[in-house]
Amino acid sequence: MKSEELASQFELLARLLKVWRDNPFKIRSYEFAAKTIRSRLPDGEIDEDSIKSLSQIKGIGKAIQEKSLQYLHEGKIEKIEELRTDTPKSIYRLIVDGKIETGILAFLWKDAGLTKPEELLEFLTRRRDELKLNTEDLSRFEKLLIP
């Protein structure tokens, strides 16, 4: 497994938790883990020993190490899979895309109740200037949401 893959998984987990409006301290720890993995582990393959060495860094706790080992051995992080299953597919696809801020996605889903692809595209199109979206972004979102 490459260190960048693992760092990306922690970024995705942080984005998911932001949309779910989870504990901000937990979110920051996953963002810190992603940044730390990128800065402290070589770009190449990582192994169990390099993951265990992360726990020596202040701010990298047992949960980060366990999730890292789980990804190394199973190719997935159970918490991400759980959140993916519980998140509407259209919202999840936009979370993974990463272009739209998580606060906006949380608002669309949790507050406005928008989860249907057509509703989301309509909102994004209407607010494209405010959201700083261009034609290519909207086209990509349409392909993501309505395959």
CNS distance restraints for C-alpha pairs under 8 A (distance, minus, plus):
assign (resid   1 and name CA) (resid   5 and name CA) 6.94 0.50 0.50
assign (resid   1 and name CA) (resid   6 and name CA) 7.63 0.50 0.50
assign (resid   1 and name CA) (resid  45 and name CA) 5.22 0.50 0.50
assign (resid   1 and name CA) (resid  46 and name CA) 5.79 0.50 0.50
assign (resid   1 and name CA) (resid  47 and name CA) 7.40 0.50 0.50
assign (resid   1 and name CA) (resid  72 and name CA) 6.40 0.50 0.50
assign (resid   2 and name CA) (resid   6 and name CA) 6.83 0.50 0.50
assign (resid   2 and name CA) (resid  43 and name CA) 6.66 0.50 0.50
assign (resid   2 and name CA) (resid  44 and name CA) 5.39 0.50 0.50
assign (resid   2 and name CA) (resid  45 and name CA) 4.40 0.50 0.50
assign (resid   2 and name CA) (resid  46 and name CA) 5.83 0.50 0.50
assign (resid   3 and name CA) (resid   7 and name CA) 6.23 0.50 0.50
assign (resid   3 and name CA) (resid  37 and name CA) 6.49 0.50 0.50
assign (resid   3 and name CA) (resid  38 and name CA) 6.73 0.50 0.50
assign (resid   3 and name CA) (resid  41 and name CA) 6.46 0.50 0.50
assign (resid   3 and name CA) (resid  42 and name CA) 6.89 0.50 0.50
assign (resid   3 and name CA) (resid  43 and name CA) 5.78 0.50 0.50
assign (resid   3 and name CA) (resid  44 and name CA) 6.44 0.50 0.50
assign (resid   3 and name CA) (resid  45 and name CA) 6.35 0.50 0.50
assign (resid   3 and name CA) (resid  46 and name CA) 5.96 0.50 0.50
assign (resid   4 and name CA) (resid   8 and name CA) 6.06 0.50 0.50
assign (resid   4 and name CA) (resid  37 and name CA) 7.69 0.50 0.50
assign (resid   4 and name CA) (resid  38 and name CA) 6.50 0.50 0.50
assign (resid   4 and name CA) (resid  43 and name CA) 6.73 0.50 0.50
assign (resid   5 and name CA) (resid   9 and name CA) 6.36 0.50 0.50
assign (resid   6 and name CA) (resid  10 and name CA) 6.57 0.50 0.50
assign (resid   6 and name CA) (resid  34 and name CA) 7.47 0.50 0.50
assign (resid   6 and name CA) (resid  37 and name CA) 7.66 0.50 0.50
assign (resid   6 and name CA) (resid  68 and name CA) 6.95 0.50 0.50
assign (resid   6 and name CA) (resid  71 and name CA) 7.34 0.50 0.50
assign (resid   7 and name CA) (resid  11 and name CA) 6.36 0.50 0.50
assign (resid   7 and name CA) (resid  33 and name CA) 7.09 0.50 0.50
assign (resid   7 and name CA) (resid  34 and name CA) 4.15 0.50 0.50
assign (resid   7 and name CA) (resid  35 and name CA) 7.07 0.50 0.50
assign (resid   7 and name CA) (resid  37 and name CA) 5.89 0.50 0.50
assign (resid   7 and name CA) (resid  38 and name CA) 6.46 0.50 0.50
assign (resid   8 and name CA) (resid  12 and name CA) 6.14 0.50 0.50
assign (resid   8 and name CA) (resid  34 and name CA) 6.73 0.50 0.50
assign (resid   9 and name CA) (resid  13 and name CA) 6.16 0.50 0.50
assign (resid   9 and name CA) (resid  34 and name CA) 7.88 0.50 0.50
assign (resid   9 and name CA) (resid  77 and name CA) 7.81 0.50 0.50
assign (resid  10 and name CA) (resid  14 and name CA) 6.14 0.50 0.50
assign (resid  10 and name CA) (resid  30 and name CA) 5.37 0.50 0.50
assign (resid  10 and name CA) (resid  31 and name CA) 6.53 0.50 0.50
assign (resid  10 and name CA) (resid  33 and name CA) 6.73 0.50 0.50
assign (resid  10 and name CA) (resid  34 and name CA) 5.45 0.50 0.50
assign (resid  11 and name CA) (resid  15 and name CA) 6.23 0.50 0.50
assign (resid  11 and name CA) (resid  30 and name CA) 6.73 0.50 0.50
assign (resid  11 and name CA) (resid  31 and name CA) 5.83 0.50 0.50
assign (resid  11 and name CA) (resid  34 and name CA) 6.02 0.50 0.50
assign (resid  12 and name CA) (resid  16 and name CA) 6.12 0.50 0.50
assign (resid  12 and name CA) (resid  80 and name CA) 7.81 0.50 0.50
assign (resid  12 and name CA) (resid  95 and name CA) 7.71 0.50 0.50
assign (resid  12 and name CA) (resid  96 and name CA) 6.71 0.50 0.50
assign (resid  13 and name CA) (resid  17 and name CA) 6.16 0.50 0.50
assign (resid  13 and name CA) (resid  27 and name CA) 7.93 0.50 0.50
assign (resid  13 and name CA) (resid  30 and name CA) 7.06 0.50 0.50
assign (resid  13 and name CA) (resid  79 and name CA) 7.76 0.50 0.50
assign (resid  13 and name CA) (resid  80 and name CA) 5.87 0.50 0.50
assign (resid  14 and name CA) (resid  18 and name CA) 6.14 0.50 0.50
assign (resid  14 and name CA) (resid  27 and name CA) 4.96 0.50 0.50
assign (resid  14 and name CA) (resid  28 and name CA) 7.38 0.50 0.50
assign (resid  14 and name CA) (resid  30 and name CA) 5.67 0.50 0.50
assign (resid  14 and name CA) (resid  31 and name CA) 6.13 0.50 0.50
assign (resid  15 and name CA) (resid  19 and name CA) 6.35 0.50 0.50
assign (resid  15 and name CA) (resid  27 and name CA) 7.92 0.50 0.50
assign (resid  15 and name CA) (resid  95 and name CA) 6.62 0.50 0.50
assign (resid  15 and name CA) (resid 102 and name CA) 6.35 0.50 0.50
assign (resid  16 and name CA) (resid  20 and name CA) 6.24 0.50 0.50
assign (resid  16 and name CA) (resid  80 and name CA) 7.78 0.50 0.50
assign (resid  16 and name CA) (resid  83 and name CA) 7.04 0.50 0.50
assign (resid  16 and name CA) (resid  92 and name CA) 7.90 0.50 0.50
assign (resid  16 and name CA) (resid  95 and name CA) 6.78 0.50 0.50
assign (resid  16 and name CA) (resid 102 and name CA) 7.99 0.50 0.50
assign (resid  17 and name CA) (resid  21 and name CA) 5.96 0.50 0.50
assign (resid  17 and name CA) (resid  22 and name CA) 5.21 0.50 0.50
assign (resid  17 and name CA) (resid  23 and name CA) 7.77 0.50 0.50
assign (resid  17 and name CA) (resid  27 and name CA) 6.42 0.50 0.50
assign (resid  18 and name CA) (resid  22 and name CA) 6.03 0.50 0.50
assign (resid  18 and name CA) (resid  24 and name CA) 7.65 0.50 0.50
assign (resid  18 and name CA) (resid  27 and name CA) 6.87 0.50 0.50
assign (resid  18 and name CA) (resid 102 and name CA) 6.04 0.50 0.50
assign (resid  18 and name CA) (resid 103 and name CA) 7.17 0.50 0.50
assign (resid  18 and name CA) (resid 106 and name CA) 7.56 0.50 0.50
assign (resid  19 and name CA) (resid 102 and name CA) 5.34 0.50 0.50
assign (resid  19 and name CA) (resid 103 and name CA) 6.43 0.50 0.50
assign (resid  19 and name CA) (resid 105 and name CA) 6.24 0.50 0.50
assign (resid  19 and name CA) (resid 106 and name CA) 4.50 0.50 0.50
assign (resid  20 and name CA) (resid 106 and name CA) 6.69 0.50 0.50
assign (resid  21 and name CA) (resid 106 and name CA) 7.35 0.50 0.50
assign (resid  22 and name CA) (resid  26 and name CA) 7.66 0.50 0.50
assign (resid  22 and name CA) (resid  27 and name CA) 7.37 0.50 0.50
assign (resid  23 and name CA) (resid  27 and name CA) 6.43 0.50 0.50
assign (resid  24 and name CA) (resid  28 and name CA) 6.14 0.50 0.50
assign (resid  25 and name CA) (resid  29 and name CA) 6.25 0.50 0.50
assign (resid  26 and name CA) (resid  30 and name CA) 6.51 0.50 0.50
assign (resid  27 and name CA) (resid  31 and name CA) 6.34 0.50 0.50
assign (resid  28 and name CA) (resid  32 and name CA) 5.95 0.50 0.50
assign (resid  29 and name CA) (resid  33 and name CA) 6.08 0.50 0.50
assign (resid  29 and name CA) (resid  59 and name CA) 6.90 0.50 0.50
assign (resid  29 and name CA) (resid  60 and name CA) 7.40 0.50 0.50
assign (resid  30 and name CA) (resid  34 and name CA) 6.30 0.50 0.50
assign (resid  30 and name CA) (resid  64 and name CA) 7.38 0.50 0.50
assign (resid  31 and name CA) (resid  35 and name CA) 6.35 0.50 0.50
assign (resid  32 and name CA) (resid  36 and name CA) 5.93 0.50 0.50
assign (resid  32 and name CA) (resid  59 and name CA) 7.57 0.50 0.50
assign (resid  32 and name CA) (resid  60 and name CA) 8.00 0.50 0.50
assign (resid  33 and name CA) (resid  37 and name CA) 5.97 0.50 0.50
assign (resid  33 and name CA) (resid  59 and name CA) 7.98 0.50 0.50
assign (resid  33 and name CA) (resid  60 and name CA) 6.53 0.50 0.50
assign (resid  33 and name CA) (resid  64 and name CA) 7.09 0.50 0.50
assign (resid  34 and name CA) (resid  38 and name CA) 6.31 0.50 0.50
assign (resid  35 and name CA) (resid  39 and name CA) 6.24 0.50 0.50
assign (resid  36 and name CA) (resid  40 and name CA) 5.68 0.50 0.50
assign (resid  36 and name CA) (resid  41 and name CA) 7.80 0.50 0.50
assign (resid  37 and name CA) (resid  41 and name CA) 5.35 0.50 0.50
assign (resid  37 and name CA) (resid  54 and name CA) 7.92 0.50 0.50
assign (resid  38 and name CA) (resid  42 and name CA) 7.58 0.50 0.50
assign (resid  38 and name CA) (resid  43 and name CA) 7.52 0.50 0.50
assign (resid  41 and name CA) (resid  46 and name CA) 7.55 0.50 0.50
assign (resid  41 and name CA) (resid  50 and name CA) 7.37 0.50 0.50
assign (resid  42 and name CA) (resid  46 and name CA) 7.68 0.50 0.50
assign (resid  46 and name CA) (resid  50 and name CA) 6.03 0.50 0.50
assign (resid  46 and name CA) (resid  51 and name CA) 7.22 0.50 0.50
assign (resid  47 and name CA) (resid  51 and name CA) 6.37 0.50 0.50
assign (resid  47 and name CA) (resid  72 and name CA) 7.42 0.50 0.50
assign (resid  48 and name CA) (resid  52 and name CA) 6.12 0.50 0.50
assign (resid  48 and name CA) (resid  69 and name CA) 6.71 0.50 0.50
assign (resid  48 and name CA) (resid  72 and name CA) 7.60 0.50 0.50
assign (resid  49 and name CA) (resid  53 and name CA) 6.16 0.50 0.50
assign (resid  50 and name CA) (resid  54 and name CA) 6.67 0.50 0.50
assign (resid  51 and name CA) (resid  55 and name CA) 7.45 0.50 0.50
assign (resid  51 and name CA) (resid  65 and name CA) 6.49 0.50 0.50
assign (resid  51 and name CA) (resid  68 and name CA) 6.72 0.50 0.50
assign (resid  51 and name CA) (resid  69 and name CA) 7.00 0.50 0.50
assign (resid  52 and name CA) (resid  56 and name CA) 7.80 0.50 0.50
assign (resid  52 and name CA) (resid  65 and name CA) 6.61 0.50 0.50
assign (resid  53 and name CA) (resid  57 and name CA) 7.78 0.50 0.50
assign (resid  54 and name CA) (resid  60 and name CA) 6.51 0.50 0.50
assign (resid  54 and name CA) (resid  65 and name CA) 7.30 0.50 0.50
assign (resid  55 and name CA) (resid  60 and name CA) 5.31 0.50 0.50
assign (resid  55 and name CA) (resid  61 and name CA) 5.94 0.50 0.50
assign (resid  55 and name CA) (resid  62 and name CA) 7.09 0.50 0.50
assign (resid  55 and name CA) (resid  65 and name CA) 6.52 0.50 0.50
assign (resid  56 and name CA) (resid  60 and name CA) 7.40 0.50 0.50
assign (resid  60 and name CA) (resid  64 and name CA) 6.12 0.50 0.50
assign (resid  60 and name CA) (resid  65 and name CA) 7.33 0.50 0.50
assign (resid  61 and name CA) (resid  65 and name CA) 6.47 0.50 0.50
assign (resid  62 and name CA) (resid  66 and name CA) 6.02 0.50 0.50
assign (resid  63 and name CA) (resid  67 and name CA) 6.08 0.50 0.50
assign (resid  64 and name CA) (resid  68 and name CA) 6.01 0.50 0.50
assign (resid  65 and name CA) (resid  69 and name CA) 6.16 0.50 0.50
assign (resid  66 and name CA) (resid  70 and name CA) 6.04 0.50 0.50
assign (resid  67 and name CA) (resid  71 and name CA) 6.16 0.50 0.50
assign (resid  67 and name CA) (resid  77 and name CA) 5.91 0.50 0.50
assign (resid  67 and name CA) (resid  78 and name CA) 7.90 0.50 0.50
assign (resid  68 and name CA) (resid  72 and name CA) 6.18 0.50 0.50
assign (resid  68 and name CA) (resid  77 and name CA) 7.74 0.50 0.50
assign (resid  69 and name CA) (resid  73 and name CA) 6.11 0.50 0.50
assign (resid  70 and name CA) (resid  74 and name CA) 5.61 0.50 0.50
assign (resid  70 and name CA) (resid  75 and name CA) 7.17 0.50 0.50
assign (resid  70 and name CA) (resid  76 and name CA) 6.67 0.50 0.50
assign (resid  70 and name CA) (resid  77 and name CA) 6.05 0.50 0.50
assign (resid  70 and name CA) (resid  78 and name CA) 7.89 0.50 0.50
assign (resid  71 and name CA) (resid  75 and name CA) 4.54 0.50 0.50
assign (resid  71 and name CA) (resid  76 and name CA) 4.58 0.50 0.50
assign (resid  71 and name CA) (resid  77 and name CA) 5.33 0.50 0.50
assign (resid  72 and name CA) (resid  76 and name CA) 7.79 0.50 0.50
assign (resid  76 and name CA) (resid  80 and name CA) 7.71 0.50 0.50
assign (resid  76 and name CA) (resid  81 and name CA) 7.49 0.50 0.50
assign (resid  77 and name CA) (resid  81 and name CA) 6.50 0.50 0.50
assign (resid  78 and name CA) (resid  82 and name CA) 6.14 0.50 0.50
assign (resid  79 and name CA) (resid  83 and name CA) 6.18 0.50 0.50
assign (resid  80 and name CA) (resid  84 and name CA) 5.93 0.50 0.50
assign (resid  81 and name CA) (resid  85 and name CA) 6.16 0.50 0.50
assign (resid  82 and name CA) (resid  86 and name CA) 6.36 0.50 0.50
assign (resid  83 and name CA) (resid  87 and name CA) 5.93 0.50 0.50
assign (resid  84 and name CA) (resid  88 and name CA) 7.88 0.50 0.50
assign (resid  84 and name CA) (resid  89 and name CA) 7.77 0.50 0.50
assign (resid  84 and name CA) (resid  92 and name CA) 6.54 0.50 0.50
assign (resid  87 and name CA) (resid  91 and name CA) 6.72 0.50 0.50
assign (resid  87 and name CA) (resid  92 and name CA) 5.98 0.50 0.50
assign (resid  88 and name CA) (resid  92 and name CA) 6.11 0.50 0.50
assign (resid  88 and name CA) (resid 115 and name CA) 6.41 0.50 0.50
assign (resid  89 and name CA) (resid  93 and name CA) 6.11 0.50 0.50
assign (resid  90 and name CA) (resid  94 and name CA) 6.50 0.50 0.50
assign (resid  90 and name CA) (resid 115 and name CA) 6.25 0.50 0.50
assign (resid  90 and name CA) (resid 116 and name CA) 6.83 0.50 0.50
assign (resid  90 and name CA) (resid 117 and name CA) 5.94 0.50 0.50
assign (resid  90 and name CA) (resid 144 and name CA) 7.89 0.50 0.50
assign (resid  90 and name CA) (resid 145 and name CA) 5.67 0.50 0.50
assign (resid  91 and name CA) (resid  95 and name CA) 6.20 0.50 0.50
assign (resid  91 and name CA) (resid 105 and name CA) 6.98 0.50 0.50
assign (resid  91 and name CA) (resid 109 and name CA) 7.31 0.50 0.50
assign (resid  91 and name CA) (resid 115 and name CA) 6.50 0.50 0.50
assign (resid  92 and name CA) (resid  96 and name CA) 6.23 0.50 0.50
assign (resid  93 and name CA) (resid  97 and name CA) 6.17 0.50 0.50
assign (resid  93 and name CA) (resid 144 and name CA) 6.54 0.50 0.50
assign (resid  93 and name CA) (resid 145 and name CA) 7.12 0.50 0.50
assign (resid  94 and name CA) (resid  98 and name CA) 6.42 0.50 0.50
assign (resid  94 and name CA) (resid  99 and name CA) 7.50 0.50 0.50
assign (resid  94 and name CA) (resid 100 and name CA) 7.01 0.50 0.50
assign (resid  94 and name CA) (resid 105 and name CA) 7.84 0.50 0.50
assign (resid  94 and name CA) (resid 141 and name CA) 7.47 0.50 0.50
assign (resid  94 and name CA) (resid 144 and name CA) 7.69 0.50 0.50
assign (resid  95 and name CA) (resid  99 and name CA) 7.94 0.50 0.50
assign (resid  95 and name CA) (resid 100 and name CA) 7.42 0.50 0.50
assign (resid  95 and name CA) (resid 102 and name CA) 7.11 0.50 0.50
assign (resid  95 and name CA) (resid 105 and name CA) 7.57 0.50 0.50
assign (resid 100 and name CA) (resid 104 and name CA) 6.88 0.50 0.50
assign (resid 100 and name CA) (resid 105 and name CA) 6.96 0.50 0.50
assign (resid 100 and name CA) (resid 131 and name CA) 7.68 0.50 0.50
assign (resid 101 and name CA) (resid 105 and name CA) 6.53 0.50 0.50
assign (resid 102 and name CA) (resid 106 and name CA) 6.02 0.50 0.50
assign (resid 103 and name CA) (resid 107 and name CA) 6.17 0.50 0.50
assign (resid 104 and name CA) (resid 108 and name CA) 6.15 0.50 0.50
assign (resid 105 and name CA) (resid 109 and name CA) 6.21 0.50 0.50
assign (resid 106 and name CA) (resid 110 and name CA) 5.46 0.50 0.50
assign (resid 106 and name CA) (resid 111 and name CA) 7.25 0.50 0.50
assign (resid 107 and name CA) (resid 111 and name CA) 4.87 0.50 0.50
assign (resid 107 and name CA) (resid 112 and name CA) 6.16 0.50 0.50
assign (resid 108 and name CA) (resid 112 and name CA) 4.94 0.50 0.50
assign (resid 108 and name CA) (resid 113 and name CA) 6.09 0.50 0.50
assign (resid 108 and name CA) (resid 114 and name CA) 5.34 0.50 0.50
assign (resid 108 and name CA) (resid 115 and name CA) 7.58 0.50 0.50
assign (resid 108 and name CA) (resid 120 and name CA) 7.76 0.50 0.50
assign (resid 109 and name CA) (resid 113 and name CA) 4.72 0.50 0.50
assign (resid 109 and name CA) (resid 114 and name CA) 5.10 0.50 0.50
assign (resid 109 and name CA) (resid 115 and name CA) 6.03 0.50 0.50
assign (resid 110 and name CA) (resid 114 and name CA) 8.00 0.50 0.50
assign (resid 114 and name CA) (resid 119 and name CA) 6.14 0.50 0.50
assign (resid 114 and name CA) (resid 120 and name CA) 6.23 0.50 0.50
assign (resid 115 and name CA) (resid 119 and name CA) 6.97 0.50 0.50
assign (resid 115 and name CA) (resid 120 and name CA) 6.60 0.50 0.50
assign (resid 116 and name CA) (resid 120 and name CA) 6.30 0.50 0.50
assign (resid 117 and name CA) (resid 121 and name CA) 6.10 0.50 0.50
assign (resid 117 and name CA) (resid 145 and name CA) 5.36 0.50 0.50
assign (resid 117 and name CA) (resid 146 and name CA) 6.56 0.50 0.50
assign (resid 118 and name CA) (resid 122 and name CA) 6.11 0.50 0.50
assign (resid 119 and name CA) (resid 123 and name CA) 6.22 0.50 0.50
assign (resid 120 and name CA) (resid 124 and name CA) 6.11 0.50 0.50
assign (resid 121 and name CA) (resid 125 and name CA) 5.93 0.50 0.50
assign (resid 121 and name CA) (resid 138 and name CA) 7.67 0.50 0.50
assign (resid 121 and name CA) (resid 141 and name CA) 7.35 0.50 0.50
assign (resid 121 and name CA) (resid 142 and name CA) 6.81 0.50 0.50
assign (resid 122 and name CA) (resid 126 and name CA) 6.09 0.50 0.50
assign (resid 123 and name CA) (resid 127 and name CA) 6.11 0.50 0.50
assign (resid 124 and name CA) (resid 128 and name CA) 5.53 0.50 0.50
assign (resid 124 and name CA) (resid 131 and name CA) 7.71 0.50 0.50
assign (resid 124 and name CA) (resid 138 and name CA) 7.52 0.50 0.50
assign (resid 125 and name CA) (resid 138 and name CA) 7.02 0.50 0.50
assign (resid 127 and name CA) (resid 131 and name CA) 6.06 0.50 0.50
assign (resid 128 and name CA) (resid 132 and name CA) 5.78 0.50 0.50
assign (resid 128 and name CA) (resid 133 and name CA) 4.88 0.50 0.50
assign (resid 128 and name CA) (resid 134 and name CA) 7.05 0.50 0.50
assign (resid 129 and name CA) (resid 133 and name CA) 6.24 0.50 0.50
assign (resid 133 and name CA) (resid 137 and name CA) 5.80 0.50 0.50
assign (resid 133 and name CA) (resid 138 and name CA) 6.88 0.50 0.50
assign (resid 134 and name CA) (resid 138 and name CA) 6.46 0.50 0.50
assign (resid 135 and name CA) (resid 139 and name CA) 6.13 0.50 0.50
assign (resid 136 and name CA) (resid 140 and name CA) 6.08 0.50 0.50
assign (resid 137 and name CA) (resid 141 and name CA) 6.14 0.50 0.50
assign (resid 138 and name CA) (resid 142 and name CA) 6.15 0.50 0.50
assign (resid 139 and name CA) (resid 143 and name CA) 6.39 0.50 0.50
assign (resid 140 and name CA) (resid 144 and name CA) 6.16 0.50 0.50
assign (resid 141 and name CA) (resid 145 and name CA) 5.92 0.50 0.50
assign (resid 142 and name CA) (resid 146 and name CA) 5.64 0.50 0.50
assign (resid 142 and name CA) (resid 147 and name CA) 7.74 0.50 0.50
assign (resid 143 and name CA) (resid 147 and name CA) 5.35 0.50 0.50
